[in-house]
Amino acid sequence: MVSFRDLGLSSYEERVYRALLSVRTATAEELSEESGVPMGRIYDVVNGLESRDLVHCNPETHPRVYSPIDTEMAIDRLLRNRKRDLEVERTRYENVAAELRAQLGSQPPTDGRFWETRSRDSEIEFVHAQIKRFSDATDEVLIVGDSVVVHQFLTVIEPLERWLESVANGSIRVHILLSEHLSDEGDQLLQLLRATGQSVETRLHPSVTANFDLIDQRDLYLYVTDPFARSRPLGTIHVTEDALIEELIDEFTAYWREAETLSESM
């Protein structure tokens, strides 16, 4: 079922906006109780809605009282903002692609830097190769992603299942950090990960938007999202720069500590 999150709101923002539609006016404390959003987050959420011009605030009252704008107007504003963001993102990815072409020149794709995976055949070929790289890991595999990762893995479900089964009998660590907001096909992947028990640790975080794999803290594979098909990758960049990898590991650790384990989300 579609929701305001499809137009760019977070789950907390949607809950607060829907709560305001029900009660029409409310203080922050009342909104926290009505929406279930923790009091420690409620002001950030209503301020975010106010900055999007989806909520009005009466500054003369104490405490402040909030009210929603008309739903038609809210949807129009969210759609307009989403289109603008997509156009900006499209331009950014076109620039990335142009820079990659300039960087790679006439070198063949076997140089190991960039794989185009927009076509189904190239995507399947890459994911098969990636699972083989996972199998060859000697220490640790980190997987971070949203619906892009889900789509990639479900294109080769049988090799994925075999690798996950092998992890249970091996000695490497596998940590998978996924977005809470996955596409509908994400349920199939989550069900598969739940079946692995403790051999693969999976957690969910509301703010995961990047997609990458890190093997043995040495080989980083960054996924570039297709601007015209948000659930699919345009290609993958292989990175070995230590400084960038160290920064991503630090950020991964922070997100991992905040994330909810898959068993708790059942």
N, C-alpha and C positions, 0 to 999 in steps of 0.2 A: 504494500500500500504506500502511495506517495505521501510525503510529509513536507513540512517547511524545511527540513534538513536538506531536501533535494534542491532547494533554492538558496542554500548557504547558511541557514541558521544552525547553531549547535543544538544538541539535544536539550541542554539546560535552557537555552533561549526559546526554543519551541515550547517547552513546558510552561515557562513563565508567560509567554504571549498567549497561549491557549487558556491559562488560568485567568489572565486579565479579560479575555473574551467572555469568560463565564461570570466573573464578579464585577466587571466593568471598571471599578476603581478599587485600589488597595494600596496599603503601605508596603514597604519592603518586607517587614516581618509577616504581614498577612500573606504576601505572595510566596514567601518561603514555605509557610504552612500549607497553602493551597496547592502549590506546584510540586512540593517535595524536594525543591532545590535547597541544599544546605545554606544556613544563614551566613556562613563564612564566604559563600560565593554569590549570594543574591545581589549585592550591590554591583559587582562586576557585570553580572548578567543584565540587570536592568539598565546600567549605563551603556552597555553594548547595544541594547535594543533602542535606547534613546538616541545614540549616535547614528543609528540607521534610520532614524525618523519613523520608527514603528510604534513608539510609546511616547506619550506626553507626560510631563511631570509638572506639577504645580509647586513652584519653589517657595510660595508664600505660606504653605501649610507646614506644620511641624507635628509629627514627622511628615516627610514628603509623601504625596499621594500620586500614584501612577495610573494612567488610563491608556487603553490601546487605540490605535487609529483604525479606521474602517478596513475590513479584511480585503476588499477589492483593491484599495489603495496600497495596502501592505504588500499584496501579491505582485502588483504592478511594479512597485519599487524594488522588491527583491529580484524580480525577473530582469529588470533593467540593469541592476547592479551585477547580476550573474552574467548577463550578456557582455557587459563591459569587461568584467574580469576574464571571461573566456577569450575575448579579443586580445586583451593584454597578454594572456598566457599563450595564445596562438602566435603572436608576434615574437614572444620570447623564445618559443620552441623553434620557430623559423630561423631566428638568429643563432640559436644553438646549433641547428642543423647546418647552417651556412658556415659557422666557425669550424665545425667538425669536418666539413668537406674541405675547407681551406687547410686544416691541420693534417688531414689524411692525404690530401692531394690525389695522386693516381695510384696510391698504394693499394694492394688488394686487401679485402677484409680479413685475411688471415694474419694481419699484423697484430691482432689481439687487443686492439684498443676499443673498437666499436663494432657492435653487431646490430644490423638492421633486422628487426623482428616484427615488422608490421604485417607482412604476409603470414598466413597460417603455416605454410611449410617452413619458413625460416624461424617462426616462433617455436614450433614443435622441435625442430632440429636443435635450437639453442637450449630449450628446457631439458631435453634429453642429455645434452652435454653438461648442463649445470648440475643435474642430479648425479652424473658421473663424478663431477668435481666434489660434490658433497660426500660421495662414497669414498673418495680418496683422501678426505680430510684426516688429519692425525690427532687433532686436539679439540677444535671447537668450530661449530657452524652457527652463525647468527643470521636470522632471517627477519626482516622488518618490512611491513607493507600494508597496503589496503586492498582494494578490489583488483588492482593490477596483478598483485602476487597471486590472489585467488584464481584469477583467470588463467595465469600462466600454469600453475600447478595442475589445475583441473583439465588442461589439454593433454596431460600425460599421467592420468591417474594411476595406472598400474605400476609404472616405474617408481612413482612417488610412494605408493604403498609398500613396494619391495624395499625401498631405501629406509622408510620409517621402521619396518620390521627388523632390518639389519641393525638399526641404531640400538634396539633393545638388547642385542647380543654383543654390542661393541663397547668401546671405552671412550668415545668422543662425547662431548657435551653439545646438545642442540637446544638453543633458545630461540623461540619464535614469538615476535612481538607484532600483533596485528591491530588494526583499527577496530574500534567498536562499531563503526558504521560501514559494514561490508555490503556488497551487492547480495541479491537473493541467493546466488549460487554459493555464497560464503558459508551457508549452513552445512553444505556437503563437506567442505574442507574442515570446519570446526568439529563435525561429527567424527571425521577420520582422525583428527588430532586427539580428541578425547579418548579414542580407542587405544592410543599408544600408551596410556597410563603415565607412569613417571619417567619413562625413558626419554620423552621429549617434553620440555617445559614450555607451555604456551601461555601468554598473557595478553590482555586486551587493554588498550588505552584510547581515550576519546580523541587525542590530538595527533595520532599517527597519520601523516600524509606522505611521507617519503617511502620509497621502495628500494631496498638494497639487500644484498647478501654479502656476508663477510666470512671468509674461510680462513681458519687458523690465524686470525688477526693479521693477515698478510695480503690476501687477495680480495679486493673490494669490487663488487659488481653493482653499479648504479643504474637503475632503470629510468629511462626518459619516457614520460607518459605521452601517448599520442594525443595531440590537442583536439582531435575530432572524434576520439573514442576513448573517453576517460578511463574505462576499465581495462584498456589494453596498452601495452608499451609500444613506443615508436622504435626503441632500440635499447641496447645496454652498453655501458661504458665500463671497461676494466681499468681500475685504478690501483696503483701500488705505492703511492706517495705516503710515507710514514706519518707525516704531520696531519694530513687529512684523516687518515684512518684512526689516529689517536683521538682526534676531536670527536669523531663519530662514536667511538667506543665510550667516551666520557658521556656524551649525550644519550647514548643507548642506556647506559647504566642508570642515569637519572630517571629516564622514562620507565625503565624496567621496575624500579623501586616503587613508582607511583601506580603502576599498572595492576589490574585485577587478574588473578589467575583464572584460567579457563574453567576450572572446577567450581570456582565461586560464582561464575556467571551463569551456570546451568539453571 
